[in-house]
Amino acid sequence: MEHNTEANLRISRIVGHLNPHTNDFQNMGKYSGVFRANCLAKGASPGFKVAILGAAGGIGQPLVMLMKMNPLVSVLHLYDVVNTPGVTADISHMDTGAVVRGFLGQQQLEDALTGMDLVIIPAGVPRKPGMTRDDLFNINGGIVKTLCEGISKCCPNAIVNIISNPVNSTVPIAAEVFKKAGTYNPKRVLGVTMLDVVRANTFVAEVLGHDPREIDVPVVGGHAGVTILPLLSQVKPPCSFTQQEIEYLTNRIQNGGTEVVEAKAGSGSATLSMAYAAVKFADACLRGLRGDANIIECAYVASEVTELPFFATKVRLGRSGVEEIFSLGPLNVYERAGLEKAKKELAGSIQKGVSFVRK
């Protein structure tokens, strides 16, 4: 009898692991005396609790897989309005330390968010051929607003990484939601512009014939079109470009998203490279939370570097989120002209996000 009780307990833990929010045990029902219990999976190393909102989407699924592989993650919560159980079951079979739990639909959003250290938001509709990022605004803006209301209630001290486009507007939306709730901490709300940096490193390496892992290109401004400003005069290791190379690289970095949208011919936007960039940035945030020194990445944050309330520059990440925001440094004539174009475009996008919440 004692053996059966222990076996039932183990089975109930498995059920709790795969689907902790249902009383329908489906195929498990054939085991008598089974009851739901929290999963007590062994082997998960001490780490951080991370929630991914939009986990079943085109960015979400590869993002979930890569985060499951991150040794800094101990608990991984997957939330979406569709298909979360399948993604959760699939990812949970990976033999890495993080315990995975799935949450489906608005009614489970609060459970997905409670106690999280880091929340990553790729939720939203993808860009299609002919669509601008502004075309996504009303749909994705509403999604981000709803999710941030949940974050404000359930994990107000979490670091929030916003991927949902248009980032230039969705980060101000998030800030306004947190301000309304009285939980706004500008150090913990970050727009993920890492994909622009990843592309810049790759494209510059192609031109120079170098390993992209050895290239560091600061990309400032925002995360759409002309607001994306690569500072090619500050590339590390130091190098020089012809004016033709500068114009080619700047244009390609600014339009990297469109390049992917058109290449996919209606089947989606950048998902795999975005997931890679998002995990690279999330890992930097987690290392900062752990207390590692000199974690410096580019991000779109509340800033006083320019006259705009939000701007992307290099920031130093730490236990409190953004602990230092770096200035732009010396810009050449071409970059100064690009900066003015970026600021003009950004100002409208920021105001659009603020008005979306205040209206």
PLY file of the C-alpha trace (Angstrom):
ply
format ascii 1.0
element vertex 359
property float x
property float y
property float z
element edge 358
property int vertex1
property int vertex2
end_header
0.00 0.00 0.00
2.87 2.34 0.89
4.46 1.66 -2.51
1.22 2.56 -4.31
0.87 5.80 -2.35
4.37 6.91 -3.33
3.76 5.97 -6.95
0.53 7.99 -6.97
2.34 10.94 -5.46
4.96 10.82 -8.19
2.27 10.64 -10.88
0.43 13.59 -9.38
3.63 15.61 -9.46
4.03 14.83 -13.15
0.48 16.01 -13.77
1.12 19.15 -11.79
4.24 19.79 -13.82
2.70 19.43 -17.25
-0.56 21.20 -16.51
-0.72 22.73 -13.05
-4.03 24.51 -13.59
-6.54 21.81 -14.44
-8.44 19.16 -12.57
-8.87 17.12 -15.74
-6.10 14.54 -15.65
-7.19 12.96 -18.94
-5.20 9.75 -19.35
-3.94 9.93 -15.78
-7.45 9.21 -14.53
-6.88 5.47 -14.74
-4.58 5.70 -11.71
-6.71 5.46 -8.60
-6.05 7.86 -5.76
-4.18 10.37 -7.93
-4.42 13.96 -6.76
-2.81 17.13 -8.02
0.48 18.24 -6.45
3.12 20.77 -7.35
5.97 19.44 -9.43
9.09 18.83 -7.37
11.42 18.08 -10.27
14.96 17.39 -9.14
18.10 18.80 -10.65
16.97 22.36 -11.32
19.87 24.56 -10.29
19.19 27.71 -8.30
18.26 30.47 -10.68
15.65 32.97 -11.74
11.97 32.70 -12.54
11.18 33.81 -16.06
7.82 34.25 -17.80
7.42 34.43 -21.57
4.17 36.06 -22.68
3.36 34.99 -26.22
5.20 31.70 -25.83
3.37 29.83 -28.60
4.08 32.35 -31.35
6.70 32.55 -34.07
9.20 34.30 -31.83
7.89 32.71 -28.64
8.61 29.07 -29.48
12.32 29.37 -30.37
12.66 31.87 -27.52
11.21 29.34 -25.08
13.53 26.62 -26.33
16.61 28.79 -25.93
15.56 30.01 -22.49
15.00 26.40 -21.39
18.68 25.85 -22.20
19.84 28.81 -20.08
21.42 27.60 -16.81
20.39 30.83 -15.06
16.69 29.92 -15.39
15.18 27.69 -12.71
11.46 28.13 -13.51
10.07 28.98 -16.95
6.43 30.02 -17.29
4.89 29.91 -20.76
1.79 32.01 -21.39
-0.30 32.50 -24.49
-3.94 32.64 -25.52
-3.62 29.53 -27.73
-1.51 26.37 -28.01
0.39 26.70 -24.74
-0.25 23.12 -23.53
1.38 21.64 -26.62
4.41 23.92 -26.50
4.77 23.26 -22.77
4.63 19.49 -23.17
7.15 19.63 -26.00
9.67 21.91 -24.29
9.32 20.13 -20.93
10.94 17.01 -22.42
14.28 18.80 -22.76
16.74 17.50 -20.18
17.83 20.86 -18.83
17.40 22.19 -15.31
14.54 24.66 -15.72
11.07 23.48 -14.69
8.48 24.46 -17.31
4.83 25.30 -16.64
2.20 26.36 -19.15
-0.65 28.84 -18.79
-3.50 29.29 -21.26
-5.74 32.30 -21.69
-6.48 35.51 -19.87
-7.88 33.69 -16.84
-4.43 32.21 -16.13
-2.33 35.32 -16.77
-1.99 36.19 -13.09
-0.85 32.67 -12.21
1.73 32.88 -14.99
3.15 36.13 -13.64
3.15 35.65 -9.88
6.66 35.67 -8.42
8.55 36.23 -11.68
11.99 37.90 -11.77
12.02 38.55 -15.52
9.10 38.87 -17.93
9.71 38.73 -21.69
6.92 39.95 -24.00
7.06 38.80 -27.64
3.24 38.66 -27.83
1.47 40.22 -30.79
0.86 39.87 -34.49
3.83 39.70 -36.89
4.54 42.20 -39.64
3.57 41.13 -43.17
4.68 42.44 -46.58
3.52 46.01 -47.08
2.87 46.56 -43.37
4.74 49.18 -41.42
5.36 48.83 -37.71
2.69 51.49 -37.20
0.17 49.15 -38.84
0.71 46.83 -35.89
0.11 49.55 -33.34
-3.53 49.16 -32.35
-3.42 45.37 -32.01
-0.06 45.01 -30.32
-0.52 48.15 -28.23
-3.68 46.68 -26.70
-1.95 43.37 -26.02
1.01 45.03 -24.28
-1.34 47.20 -22.22
-3.25 44.17 -20.93
-0.12 42.17 -20.15
1.52 45.07 -18.31
-1.59 45.51 -16.18
-1.08 41.89 -15.11
2.62 42.46 -14.43
1.83 45.52 -12.35
-0.50 43.47 -10.18
1.44 40.21 -9.86
5.17 40.95 -10.18
5.68 44.72 -10.08
9.38 44.35 -9.27
10.17 42.13 -12.27
12.41 43.30 -15.07
10.28 43.59 -18.22
11.77 42.99 -21.68
9.44 44.27 -24.39
9.80 42.80 -27.87
6.28 43.44 -29.24
6.41 45.91 -32.11
6.35 48.82 -32.55
8.82 48.94 -29.63
9.18 52.72 -30.06
5.54 52.97 -28.91
4.96 49.83 -26.83
7.63 50.76 -24.26
5.91 54.13 -23.59
2.60 52.22 -23.37
4.08 49.95 -20.71
5.49 52.92 -18.80
2.10 54.66 -18.77
0.35 51.51 -17.52
2.84 51.18 -14.66
2.55 54.89 -13.84
-1.23 54.57 -13.58
-0.83 51.64 -11.21
1.83 53.39 -9.13
4.41 50.68 -9.86
6.59 52.37 -12.48
10.31 51.81 -12.15
12.06 53.11 -15.28
15.11 50.97 -14.51
13.08 47.80 -15.02
11.24 48.51 -18.28
13.43 47.80 -21.30
12.69 47.73 -25.00
14.69 44.98 -26.71
16.68 46.45 -29.60
19.31 43.71 -29.51
18.29 42.43 -32.96
19.53 45.70 -34.48
22.88 45.17 -32.74
23.04 41.52 -33.83
22.36 42.52 -37.43
24.86 45.36 -37.28
27.58 43.06 -35.95
26.82 40.51 -38.66
26.67 42.93 -41.58
29.79 44.83 -40.52
31.66 41.54 -40.11
30.64 40.57 -43.64
32.06 43.80 -45.06
35.29 43.53 -43.06
35.73 39.77 -43.42
35.80 39.32 -39.63
34.14 36.99 -37.15
30.86 38.72 -36.10
31.42 37.53 -32.53
34.44 39.84 -32.39
32.53 42.92 -33.60
30.66 45.38 -31.36
28.52 48.02 -33.08
26.60 50.45 -30.86
23.09 50.97 -32.26
21.16 53.89 -30.77
17.84 55.66 -31.25
14.88 53.32 -31.58
13.77 50.10 -33.22
12.22 50.99 -36.59
13.53 52.36 -39.87
15.39 55.66 -39.60
15.19 55.57 -35.79
17.76 52.76 -35.90
21.12 54.52 -35.92
24.28 52.38 -36.04
27.31 54.31 -34.82
29.83 52.94 -37.28
32.43 55.46 -36.11
32.44 53.66 -32.74
32.79 50.07 -33.93
35.06 47.87 -31.84
37.69 46.87 -32.73
38.28 50.29 -34.38
38.04 50.28 -38.16
37.26 52.65 -41.00
34.70 52.55 -43.78
34.26 54.33 -47.08
31.24 56.61 -47.38
29.67 54.06 -49.72
30.12 51.31 -47.12
28.65 53.53 -44.40
25.54 54.24 -46.45
25.15 50.59 -47.46
25.55 49.30 -43.90
23.29 51.92 -42.34
20.54 51.27 -44.87
20.77 47.48 -44.48
20.76 47.63 -40.68
17.76 49.97 -40.69
15.85 47.76 -43.11
16.91 44.34 -41.85
13.38 43.55 -40.70
11.91 44.38 -44.10
14.56 42.20 -45.75
13.29 39.20 -43.76
9.58 40.03 -44.24
10.02 40.20 -48.01
12.18 37.06 -48.13
9.50 35.11 -46.25
6.95 36.30 -48.83
3.98 36.59 -46.54
4.78 33.74 -44.18
6.05 35.92 -41.32
8.69 38.29 -40.07
11.99 37.86 -38.23
11.39 35.14 -35.66
14.52 33.01 -35.33
17.01 35.87 -35.31
14.69 37.83 -33.00
14.48 34.91 -30.59
18.27 34.62 -30.61
18.67 38.33 -29.94
15.99 38.28 -27.22
17.72 35.41 -25.40
21.07 37.15 -25.68
19.55 40.24 -24.07
17.58 38.26 -21.45
20.77 36.44 -20.48
22.47 39.81 -19.98
19.58 40.92 -17.72
19.84 37.71 -15.68
23.59 38.05 -15.30
22.99 41.60 -14.11
20.43 40.36 -11.59
22.97 37.81 -10.41
25.39 40.63 -9.71
27.89 40.14 -12.54
29.96 43.25 -13.27
30.13 45.30 -16.47
27.09 43.89 -18.25
26.69 46.47 -21.02
24.17 46.20 -23.86
22.05 48.52 -25.99
18.40 48.94 -24.98
15.49 51.34 -25.49
14.78 52.85 -22.08
13.58 55.93 -20.23
16.48 58.29 -20.83
17.85 61.81 -20.51
20.55 61.32 -23.13
18.44 63.40 -25.55
15.43 65.65 -25.07
13.18 62.63 -25.74
11.78 60.64 -22.78
12.86 57.30 -24.33
15.95 56.49 -26.33
18.16 53.50 -27.08
21.79 53.68 -26.03
24.27 51.46 -24.27
23.24 50.74 -20.68
24.85 48.91 -17.79
22.65 46.21 -16.31
22.71 45.12 -12.68
20.62 43.92 -9.76
18.20 46.83 -10.06
17.87 46.63 -13.84
19.36 49.59 -15.73
22.03 50.98 -13.41
23.77 53.35 -15.81
22.88 54.94 -19.14
25.79 55.90 -21.35
25.97 59.03 -23.50
26.14 58.85 -27.27
29.81 59.73 -27.40
31.40 61.61 -30.33
29.35 61.44 -33.55
30.53 62.26 -37.05
28.61 64.50 -39.47
26.71 61.59 -41.04
25.65 60.24 -37.62
24.58 63.67 -36.36
22.31 64.06 -39.37
20.94 60.56 -38.77
20.34 61.40 -35.12
18.11 64.35 -36.03
16.05 62.18 -38.38
15.77 59.49 -35.70
14.63 61.93 -33.01
11.97 63.47 -35.24
10.48 60.06 -36.01
10.81 58.82 -32.44
9.00 61.82 -30.94
5.80 60.96 -32.78
6.02 57.25 -31.93
6.53 57.96 -28.25
3.61 60.39 -28.10
1.43 57.84 -29.90
2.16 55.28 -27.17
1.52 57.71 -24.34
-1.77 58.87 -25.87
-2.90 55.28 -26.37
-3.05 54.76 -22.60
-4.14 58.24 -21.56
-7.04 58.57 -23.98
0 1
1 2
2 3
3 4
4 5
5 6
6 7
7 8
8 9
9 10
10 11
11 12
12 13
13 14
14 15
15 16
16 17
17 18
18 19
19 20
20 21
21 22
22 23
23 24
24 25
25 26
26 27
27 28
28 29
29 30
30 31
31 32
32 33
33 34
34 35
35 36
36 37
37 38
38 39
39 40
40 41
41 42
42 43
43 44
44 45
45 46
46 47
47 48
48 49
49 50
50 51
51 52
52 53
53 54
54 55
55 56
56 57
57 58
58 59
59 60
60 61
61 62
62 63
63 64
64 65
65 66
66 67
67 68
68 69
69 70
70 71
71 72
72 73
73 74
74 75
75 76
76 77
77 78
78 79
79 80
80 81
81 82
82 83
83 84
84 85
85 86
86 87
87 88
88 89
89 90
90 91
91 92
92 93
93 94
94 95
95 96
96 97
97 98
98 99
99 100
100 101
101 102
102 103
103 104
104 105
105 106
106 107
107 108
108 109
109 110
110 111
111 112
112 113
113 114
114 115
115 116
116 117
117 118
118 119
119 120
120 121
121 122
122 123
123 124
124 125
125 126
126 127
127 128
128 129
129 130
130 131
131 132
132 133
133 134
134 135
135 136
136 137
137 138
138 139
139 140
140 141
141 142
142 143
143 144
144 145
145 146
146 147
147 148
148 149
149 150
150 151
151 152
152 153
153 154
154 155
155 156
156 157
157 158
158 159
159 160
160 161
161 162
162 163
163 164
164 165
165 166
166 167
167 168
168 169
169 170
170 171
171 172
172 173
173 174
174 175
175 176
176 177
177 178
178 179
179 180
180 181
181 182
182 183
183 184
184 185
185 186
186 187
187 188
188 189
189 190
190 191
191 192
192 193
193 194
194 195
195 196
196 197
197 198
198 199
199 200
200 201
201 202
202 203
203 204
204 205
205 206
206 207
207 208
208 209
209 210
210 211
211 212
212 213
213 214
214 215
215 216
216 217
217 218
218 219
219 220
220 221
221 222
222 223
223 224
224 225
225 226
226 227
227 228
228 229
229 230
230 231
231 232
232 233
233 234
234 235
235 236
236 237
237 238
238 239
239 240
240 241
241 242
242 243
243 244
244 245
245 246
246 247
247 248
248 249
249 250
250 251
251 252
252 253
253 254
254 255
255 256
256 257
257 258
258 259
259 260
260 261
261 262
262 263
263 264
264 265
265 266
266 267
267 268
268 269
269 270
270 271
271 272
272 273
273 274
274 275
275 276
276 277
277 278
278 279
279 280
280 281
281 282
282 283
283 284
284 285
285 286
286 287
287 288
288 289
289 290
290 291
291 292
292 293
293 294
294 295
295 296
296 297
297 298
298 299
299 300
300 301
301 302
302 303
303 304
304 305
305 306
306 307
307 308
308 309
309 310
310 311
311 312
312 313
313 314
314 315
315 316
316 317
317 318
318 319
319 320
320 321
321 322
322 323
323 324
324 325
325 326
326 327
327 328
328 329
329 330
330 331
331 332
332 333
333 334
334 335
335 336
336 337
337 338
338 339
339 340
340 341
341 342
342 343
343 344
344 345
345 346
346 347
347 348
348 349
349 350
350 351
351 352
352 353
353 354
354 355
355 356
356 357
357 358
